[in-house]
Amino acid sequence: MLTLLLLLILVPFAAGACLLGVRSDLLRRILVAAVTLAVCCGTVTLVVLPTGVKLMGPSLHHHWFSLASLAIEIAMALYVLYVGVRARHPLIVALILAQAGLMIWFEFKLGSHLEVAGNLFVDKFAVIMALINGVVGGGICLYALDYMRQYHQGAHPEIADRRPLFFALLFVFMGAMFGLIFANNLTWLMIFWEMTTLCSFVLIGYTQTDEAKRNALRALWMNLAGGLAFAVAIVLFCRHSGSGELQTLIASKPSLALLPAALLCFAGITKSAQLPFSSWLLGAMVAPTPVSALLHSSTMVKAGVYLVLRMAPVIAHTRVGLMVALVGGLTFVIGSFAAITTSEAKRVLAYSTVANLALIVLCGGLGTAEAVWAGVLLIIFHAVAKCLLFLCVGVVEHKLHSRDIEAMSGLIQKMPRVAVMMLIGMAGMFLAPFGMLISKWAVLKAVVDASPTLSVFIVFGSSATLFFWAKWMGKLLEVFQPGEPVKSELALGESIAIYGLAAATFCACLFFPLISSRFVEPYVQGVYGQSASLGQGNLIIMGLMMVIVLLFPISFIHYGRGVKVVEPYMGGANLPSNVGFLGSAGATQSAVTHNYYLRALFNEAWLSRWGVIFCAGLLAAMVVVAWL
């Protein structure tokens, strides 16, 4: 087991180092495909191996190893300091100096005296996260092969081709996430945590435009704020407990662990882009689509909610937990309503991501067995469905040269295969019997059982979710006038990733009872001594609905063969040349349809401003309450 965990961490790092020097497109394809296959096989192997909560040796208390960890920390700090000085960004400089100074003092003062029985561990939750990182992240890497070639050769020839760096960072990101998932040593956990921050900074700024640089710097300083909270949490807990283990922190009494747990929740909230830090994730949309998919579905933001759920047993039934839950509830409502107001596809997906992660944060704040069960399920279903949508939007943007939802009118006719995959992804996000709706129902039940007043956030946020997904689906299915289908919808790598994720979305729902009983319930049982599940009657109904839903993609996958599309009837006043009609006094009128965006009711800037104010106040109160 230890060898497998080390390989899952180190192989992506080694692949990243190799890809940095690979210029040949063919060699890059071979290497990416081989490493992706190896990683997927490794993560699937974890599924069949016996797990409980196992601490893995050796402890590695060697002097040289401590120095190596310190050297990595210092190297990352120096790079960030260089970035901050070069960009003339005093906040970045101040944050990294504070964090680095604190960790260097900690290593020399306390590092050699800490008890760490095992630096790595694996349990059912870690296996779930590893599968998401390996399988979904691997699919993104395969998709990126063809996408980035088209990106530079067709869509954006003006942008410098830095694909060796791009693919190297994808795999470094993957390796860092594996390290974060399996780390039991808090110092190791923080090193991998900061690696994801640096990788995201470089990837968001990949195009090197002024907008990309500005958004990358915003992502950097916001995540550094979380990193500083992480460092303070480590120092506080290790000084008082004498242990440097994550599992020891989780099992500690609230009097010892509550303040460190609150600070780690703060770090998780910044990483998962909750208010008041959601703007960094929205800004990340300037990066190429594989980066957006990677940050939103399988790595960066999932690290944040992963840490919050790990802290759930510590903050359960405390005022700190209530503050975390309120931040999640407010972010869910504000993110969902903000998604209504925009017609840019990637921005809708970004707000949807922020909102759905907020539900997971709310579950972590409640901290009950039922809530954590629902939160882990949300992570699974959101990862596959949201990644599928991002990859599909990237293909549509390349083919139609737009990512505006209004430009996707009639996509079922122009790009039927991609449209069907998008519809599966959207159905997976909000329709019965797909997993996200089931998980939201489980969240609502957990909230009603634990704190009924918080159910207001679920009700209003979910209603907005229904609105923006339904109107987008309508645009895809709307056939307003005859048109020619787009040739060569998908390249090979894109096909593998998109079809694979569509199948995963469906299978995750079909095999939901198995996923719950084999992975989620044992984890919750091990932490709380009790678990949660859906009733037998609900499972039967869900199975019957899945059979009916299966007919949907089958009916559309060959859309256009034998189907005749004609112009709509306009009351006898059609014009022969296009979709138009003769209006009053013989005036020529164009027939157009547009979605409602309700910008007069829900102003995006207004929602964000008040969300930032309220959530910042809640986080400040959370730290004060934990301190007292």
Residue, then its C-alpha position, 0 to 999 in steps of 0.5 A: m500500500l505504501t509503495l502504491l501511494l508513493l507512486l501515485i504521488l511521484v509518478p505525476f511529478a516525474a511525468g511533469a519534469c519529463l514533459l517540460g522538455v518535450r517539444s514533439d507533439l507525438l511524444r507528448r501524446i504518448l507520454v500523457a496517455a501512458v502516465t494517465l493510464a498508469v495513474c488510472c490503474g493505480t487509483v482503481t487498484l486502491v478501490v480493491l485494496p482493503t482500507g480502514v483508517k490506516l497510518m502508513g510508515p515509515s515515519l521518516h524522522h531523518h534529519w535530511f528529510s526534514l531539511a528537504s521539506l524545509a528546502i521545498e518550502i523556502a524555494m516556493a516562498l522565494y518564488v512567490l516573493y519574487v512574483g510579489v516584488r516584480a508585480r509590485h504587490p505588497l499584499i503578496v509580499a507581506l503574506i508570503l513573508a509572514q507564512a514563510g517566517l512562521m514555518i521556518w521558525f516552526e521547523f527549527k523550534l518544534g519540527s524535530h520534537l513532533e510525533v508523527a506515527g505515519n506521514l501517509f494514510v488512506d481511508k475510504f474518503a481518500v480513495i474517493m478523492a484519489l479516484i476523482n483526481g486520477v480518473v477525472g484529472g486524467g481525462i482532462c489531460l487527454y482532452a487537453l492534447d487536442y484542445m491545446r493544439q487547436y487553441h494555438q494553431g486555430a483559435h489563438p495563434e497570437i498567444a505564445d505556445r508554451r505547451p511543454l510548461f502547460f502539460a508539465l503543470l497539469f501533472v505536477f498539479m495531479g501529483a500535488m493533489f495526490g500528496l494532499i489527499f494521502a498526507n497525514n503529516l500536517t507539514w506535508l499537507m501544507i507543502f502540497w497545499e501550497m503547490t496547488t496554489l502555485c500551479s494554479f497561479v501559473l496556469i491562470g496566467y498562461t496567456q500572459t495577457d494583462e487580464a490573465k496576469r491580474n486574475a492570476l495575482r488575485a488567485l495567488w494572494m487570496n490563496l496565500a491568505g488561506g495558506l497563512a491561516f493554515a500555517v498558524a493552525i499547524v503551529l498552534f496545534c503542534r505546540h499544544s499537542g506535540s503531534g503533527e498528525l492530521q488524524t490526531l487533530i481530527a480526534s482531539k477534543p474541541s478545547l485543543a483542536l477548535l481554533p486550529a480547525a477553524l483556521l483550517c476551515f478558513a483555508g479551505i474556504t479560500k481554496s474552494a472560492q467561497l465568499p468573500f474569496s469567490s472572485w479568484l475562481l471567476g477570474a480563472m475563466v481567462a485560462p484555457t478550458p482544461v485549466s478551468a475544468l481542472l480547477h473547478s472539478s477534480t483538484m483545486v477547489k475540491a482540496g478546499v471542501y475536502l479539508v472542511l469535511r475532514m474538520a467536520p467532526v471537530i466543529a460539529h455542534t459548535r458556533v464555529g461550525l454554525m459560522v462555516a455553515l452560514v458562509g456556505g448557505l449565503t454563498f450558495v444563494i448568492g452564487s445561484f442567483a448570480a448565475i441567472t444574470t450572465s449569458e457567458a457559459k463559463r461564467v455560469l459554470a463558475y458561479s454554479t461551481v461556487a454554489n455547489l461547493a458552498l453546499i459541501v461547506l454547509c455540510g461540513g459546518l453542520g458536521t453531523a454524520e448525515a450531513v457529511w454523508a451528503g457532502v461526500l456524495l456532492i463531491i462525487f457527482h459534482a466532479v464528473a458532471k461539472c468537468l463534462l460541462f466545462l470540456c463541452v463548452g471548450v469544444v463549442e467555443h472552438k467550433l462556434h467561436s463563442r461561449d455565449i449561451e445565446a449563440m448555442s441556440g439549436l446546438i442539438q442540430k449543429m453539434p448533436r453529439v456535443a449537445v447530447m453530452m452537455l444535456i447529460g451533464m446538465a441533467g446530472m446537475f439538477l434533474a431527478p434521478f441524477g446524483m446532484l439532486i439526490s445529494k441536495w435532497a440529502v443535504l436538505k434532510a440533514v439541514v432540517d434535522a440539524s438546524p431547520t432555519l438553514s433550510v431557507f438557503i437550500v430552498f431559495g438557492s435550489s430554485a435559482t439553480l433550476f432556473f438557470w439550468a433549465k433555460w440553458m437546456g432550452k437553448l440547446l434544444e431550440v431549433f429555430q431555423p434549418g442549419e448545417p451541422v458542424k463537421s468533425e465535432l470532436a478529436l480523439g482525445e476530446s472524444i475519450a474524455i467527453y464520452g468517458l465523463a458522460a458515461a461516468t455521470f450516468c454510471a455514478c447515478l446508476f451505481f449510487p447505492l454501491i458507491s454509498s455502501r462501499f465507500v461513503e457509509p463506511y467512512v462516515q461509520g468509522v468517524y461517527g459510529q453511525s451512518a446514513s443512506l437512502g431508503q429502499g423505496n427511494l432506491i427502487i424509484m431511482g432505478l426505474m427513473m434511470v432506465i427511462v432517462l437512458l432513452f434520452p441520449i439514445s433518442f438524440i445521438h443520431y439527431g438529424r438522420g431522417v429529421k426534416v427541420v422547417e422554418p416555424y409558422m409565422g401566422g401566414a406572414n413568413l418571408p422566404s429568405n430567413v426566419g422573419f415576418l411582415g409586421s404592421a404596415g408591411a414592415t419586415q420584422s426578424a423573429v428572435t428568441h432570448n433567455y431571461y437574465l433578470r439583470a434588473l432584479f439580481n445585479e451581479a455586482w450588488l450580490s457580490r458586494w453584500g455577499v463579501i461583506f456578510c461572509a467576511g464578517l462571519l469568518a472574522a466572527m468564526v476566528v474570534v469565537a474559536w479563540l475565545 
